[in-house]
Amino acid sequence: MITDVPPRLDRMLGLSQHGFHTIALAEWGTADKHDVAVCVHGLTRNGRDFDVLGEALSRTHRVLCPDVVGRGGSDWLPNEDAYGYPQYMSDMAAVIARGHAAAVDWIGTSMGGLIGMMLAAQPRSPIRRLVINDVGPFVPKAALKRLADYVGADPHFADFEAGLAYIKRVHAPFGDLSDAQWRHLASHSLRPDDQEGGYRLAYDPKIGAPFRDPAQIEDVDLWQLWDTIQCPVLVLRGAESDLLLPKTAQEMTQRGPQAELIEIPNCGHAPALMDDDQIGAITDWFARTGRTRP
């Protein structure tokens, strides 16, 4: 175990056009803490990516780490068209309400960062402070085409070690993780295959539908949305990232909320937020920006 105390695990309801679904939730910290943080993972990942960060933040926050629908322990939706940012925003609004706080601090990796940006740009947003891990308002199509190489794949692994090797290869840009850290990530990234034995990835392959035809993939431009965000923002960028380009990261410091930028060495997309330096970058920023009540 890479943390001293495991999170509390729970489930809550979300609602789509197909009816109710359940959202798996890992929670850190005590319910009486006034400060609430929501940590949201990347496209094919899950909330247990934040176990180390969640334990660290629990000293000051109640921390909620959901599995976005279609990932981890959350339900799969019946139709691939149901997956998308409107649904994710709706579900995350329910997670925020679960925190029983007027405002929350948001930490989002990749897709989780985009969800946080979209929520922070809304009128009367409850996002008080926003930490974005290796994503920005411009996402180049070259990086999206790289993701298309594996997003939505449904490989079968004969045993856990084969699945672990796949996770290490696909997510090598996470950085120089220990064997224990890789095994932790893999243990929550794989699900037993009850029909064939062995393991498969712990996400619904239908989430890869937008990546099915690489010829249709285009740059994503959300600068207009970025310019409406008013809360303090910290941007973390993997020094070798192909998804958050240096030019984009610098422009994020100069327009809109004029974010603070920290570059994380020896990793690409996206820093795993599992080592002391990366976690310290977040906790130190929270300490410097204060906990001004809404």
Sequence and secondary structure as in RCSB ss.txt:
>XXXX:A:sequence
MITDVPPRLDRMLGLSQHGFHTIALAEWGTADKHDVAVCVHGLTRNGRDFDVLGEALSRTHRVLCPDVVGRGGSD
WLPNEDAYGYPQYMSDMAAVIARGHAAAVDWIGTSMGGLIGMMLAAQPRSPIRRLVINDVGPFVPKAALKRLADY
VGADPHFADFEAGLAYIKRVHAPFGDLSDAQWRHLASHSLRPDDQEGGYRLAYDPKIGAPFRDPAQIEDVDLWQL
WDTIQCPVLVLRGAESDLLLPKTAQEMTQRGPQAELIEIPNCGHAPALMDDDQIGAITDWFARTGRTRP
>XXXX:A:secstr
  SSS  EEEEEEEEETTEEEEEEEEEES TT S EEEEE  TT  GGGGHHHHHHHTTT EEEEE  TTBTTS 
  SSGGG SHHHHHHHHHHHHHHTT SSEEEEEETHHHHHHHHHHTSTT  EEEEEEES  SEE HHHHHHHTTT
TT   EESSHHHHHHHHHHHTGGG S  HHHHHHHHHHHEEE TTTSSEEESB GGGGGGGS GGG   EE HHH
HTT  S EEEEEETT SSS HHHHHHHTTSTT  EEEEETT  S   S SHHHHHHHHHHHHHH     
